[in-house]
Structure formats: structure tokens, C-alpha cells
Amino acid sequence: MRSLAAGNKAMVEMVERFSFASIVLGMIIGFGGLFSAFVPGVGQLSIVIALIGLGMMGASLLSMAFFLGTATEGDSDY
């Protein structure tokens, strides 16, 4: 049972790292797209890129919250 808890903890840490990296990447893409929207001649493409990046960030936040909420349910170790 202890090895199962250790594996669960390792899975939670891996998901946290992946989600944080995805959130940071989404922020970079999203805000980069928003700032490039003010550059003349870029057009609508930058707004589409910004929406994709911010959507990726939001999806990562939701998936991380759901996974961590279900993975740590009933565990007081972490």
C-alpha cells in the first residue's frame, strides 16, 4: 500500500510539473499574441494565436485542479 501511495505522489508531481510548464507556455503564447496585435500589419492572426495560448493556459489550470483534487482525495500525506 505504501508503494501505491509513493507512485501516486510521483504521478501528482509529474502532472504538476507538466501543468505548470503548459501554463507558462500558454501565458507566453497568449500574451505575446496580445502584444503583437498592436503591431501594424499583423492582422487578425495574432488575436487567434492569443486565444489559442490563453485557452491552453485555462485548460491546463482546469485539468490540474481536477486531477489534483481527485488524486489527493483522502490522503493527508501531501
C-alpha positions in Angstrom: 0.0 0.0 0.0 2.9 2.3 0.7 4.3 1.8 -2.8 1.0 2.7 -4.3 0.9 6.0 -2.3 4.5 6.7 -3.4 3.5 6.1 -7.0 0.5 8.3 -6.7 2.7 11.1 -5.2 5.1 10.7 -8.1 2.3 11.0 -10.6 1.0 14.1 -8.9 4.4 15.7 -9.0 4.7 14.8 -12.7 1.3 16.3 -13.5 2.2 19.4 -11.5 5.4 19.9 -13.5 3.7 19.4 -16.8 0.8 21.6 -16.0 3.0 24.4 -14.7 5.1 24.2 -17.9 2.0 24.2 -20.0 0.5 27.2 -18.1 3.8 29.2 -18.6 3.9 28.3 -22.3 0.2 29.3 -22.7 0.9 32.6 -21.0 3.9 33.3 -23.3 1.9 32.5 -26.4 -1.2 34.3 -25.2 0.3 37.5 -24.1 2.8 37.5 -26.9 -0.1 37.3 -29.3 -2.0 40.0 -27.5 1.0 42.4 -27.6 1.7 41.6 -31.3 -1.9 42.6 -32.0 -0.9 46.2 -31.6 1.9 45.9 -34.3 0.6 47.4 -37.6 0.3 44.9 -40.4 0.0 41.8 -38.3 -3.8 41.5 -38.6 -6.2 39.0 -37.0 -3.7 36.2 -36.8 -2.2 37.5 -33.6 -5.5 37.5 -31.9 -6.1 33.9 -32.9 -2.7 33.0 -31.5 -3.5 34.8 -28.3 -6.8 33.0 -27.9 -5.1 29.6 -28.5 -2.4 30.4 -25.9 -4.8 31.6 -23.3 -7.2 28.7 -23.9 -4.2 26.3 -23.5 -3.4 28.0 -20.2 -7.0 27.8 -19.0 -7.3 24.1 -20.0 -4.1 23.3 -18.1 -5.4 25.1 -15.0 -8.7 23.2 -15.1 -7.1 19.8 -15.7 -4.5 20.3 -13.0 -7.2 21.4 -10.5 -9.4 18.4 -11.4 -6.5 15.9 -11.3 -5.0 17.1 -8.0 -8.5 17.3 -6.5 -9.2 13.6 -7.3 -5.6 12.3 -6.8 -5.1 13.6 -3.3 -8.7 13.0 -2.0 -8.5 11.3 1.4 -4.7 11.5 1.6 -3.1 13.6 4.3 0.5 12.9 3.3 0.7 15.8 0.9 
